[in-house]
Amino acid sequence: MKPEIGIKKENLSKVAQALSGFLADEFLLYLKTRNAHWNIEGSDFHTMHTMDEVAERIRMLGHYAPATMKSYLELTHPIEQSRGKNDSAGFIKELLGDHESIIIRLRENINLFATELNDLGTSDFITGLMETHEKMAWMLRAHLK
């Protein structure tokens, strides 16, 4: 049964597709963070929590969330880790860049969801997600000082 929440069917599909890309970004960033947490050599590292809320939002819109590594790799914007050295500064700099990249993508979509796709709920949702990434980026920047 499709949701009847005042958003056109084609717009629900567009929002779900965009959110699927964000979910892939979130999951890849989570995996990279876990890798850093498990393999870091040097000073300790603060780990990030998962972002299951993105998948839940996709389901609320009447679509299935992507849930395979193949689909995540097709949808994500950050790249998998390509470094060889397991030093804390290297991990943190790479994760900081990923968070900043995701912040920019989220910010670019806030008004699209609200105005063009008439989905204020998702616009508000990704605003909160952006704020979560902004806080994590701030913490990572502070760690590098």
Secondary structure, 3 states (H helix, E strand, C coil): CCCCCCCCHHHHHHHHHHHHHHHHHHHHHHHHHHHHHHHCECCCCCCCCCCHHHHHHHHHCCCCCCCCHHHHHHHCCCCCCCCCCCEHHHHHHHHHHHHHHHHHHHHHHHHHHHHHCCCHHHHHHHHHHHHHHHHHHHHHHHHHC
